[in-house]
Amino acid sequence: MMRPQCETAACASPTSATPIDMIRLAGGNFTMGSNRHYPEEGPAHTRYVGEFWIDPHPVTNKEFSAFVATTGYVTVPEMPPSLEDYPDLDPSMRAPSSLVFKTKPESRQPIDWRQWWKLQTGANWRQPYGPGSVAVPDHPVVHVSYLDALAYATWCGKQLPTEAEWEFAARGGLDSADYAWGDQLSPDGRMMANYWQGNFPCENLLLDGYATTSPVGVFPPNGFGLFDMIGNVWEWTADLFVESHRPQTCCSQSSESKTRVQSSATRDVMHVLKGGSYLCAANYCERYRPAARSAQSLDTSSCHIGFRCVKHG
């Protein structure tokens, strides 16, 4: 499902040499990926990223609301699926909708993800769990597709991070550490991020205090002063997903990377998500780590996918 990109003056906002409320990272070499976890994270290798600025936390509902109020933008989940993109879709599923996690999954065994996800009519960034729910201003915006995230970034005069930039930022200067804060998931029992504690998908112990998204900034920042790089919501990156790291496809601010973003024109294109979410658990999706990565089609949206932006120059 495609969504027209912003083409009017209303889609651009003033920029400055020193971005406001962003954190500057000098860049440099770091170890990207891991050989200790899921196969798509490997091989671990040395990468270089140049200087860039990055948002200290995921884009919030309040920030996204300002974008929508200024531009009149309509997100992908707020529109019915097009006949052109989904010619075989059941008519009963043609209402505007997005994926929402079921609080009471049909199965106690994590075998088929469709047992605990529902395509919820009326779920979108304004109503994250369907009609009657309300987006909390200081929580990360969710139910945004890659196309929606890219439109917001363009309006701000920013970009979506490459996978290498995102992982460099998430590591916070701790090269090769499993987590953004070191090698222990919960040092001295302290919850460092919003993820699932317990037996997914049925038992959430809520040791971190949150069943769904949490306000940005409530967990400790990493070494670069960045919040929620791990857990809370998955975050879109500019890079196409490939099964393993290959030097020619995971470039930092190369012309190739920019070309890939501009040529992402079909719903079958898969982009890299990073960081994990409040639904990642040790027994099912242990992807609350900087090296972890996941693939998602560019028109997909759900209650646990958000984004943050970067700026160059």
SULTA-V888289 format. One record per backbone hydrogen bond with DSSP energy under -1.0 kcal/mol. CO is the residue of the C=O (numbers start at 0). NH is the residue of the N-H. If there is no record, write none. Layout:
BEGIN
co	nh
CO	NH
CO	NH
END
This chain:
BEGIN
co	nh
7	10
8	11
22	53
24	51
27	48
29	46
31	44
37	40
38	41
40	33
41	244
44	31
46	29
48	27
51	24
52	310
53	22
55	226
58	140
59	63
60	64
61	65
62	66
63	67
64	68
65	69
66	70
67	71
74	77
75	78
81	85
85	88
89	92
90	93
95	121
97	119
98	302
99	117
108	110
111	114
112	115
114	105
115	101
117	99
117	119
119	97
119	122
125	134
126	123
126	129
129	132
135	138
136	61
137	215
138	60
144	148
145	149
146	150
147	151
148	152
149	153
150	154
151	155
152	157
153	156
154	12
158	309
160	237
161	165
162	166
163	167
164	168
165	169
166	170
170	173
172	174
173	176
181	178
185	188
186	189
193	231
196	204
197	199
198	201
198	202
205	208
214	217
221	224
225	221
230	232
231	277
233	305
234	273
238	271
245	248
253	257
254	258
255	259
256	260
257	261
258	262
260	263
262	264
265	268
268	297
269	240
270	295
271	236
272	293
273	234
274	230
276	279
279	195
280	283
280	284
284	286
286	288
293	272
295	270
296	299
297	145
297	146
300	98
301	142
301	304
303	233
305	235
306	58
308	54
309	158
310	52
END
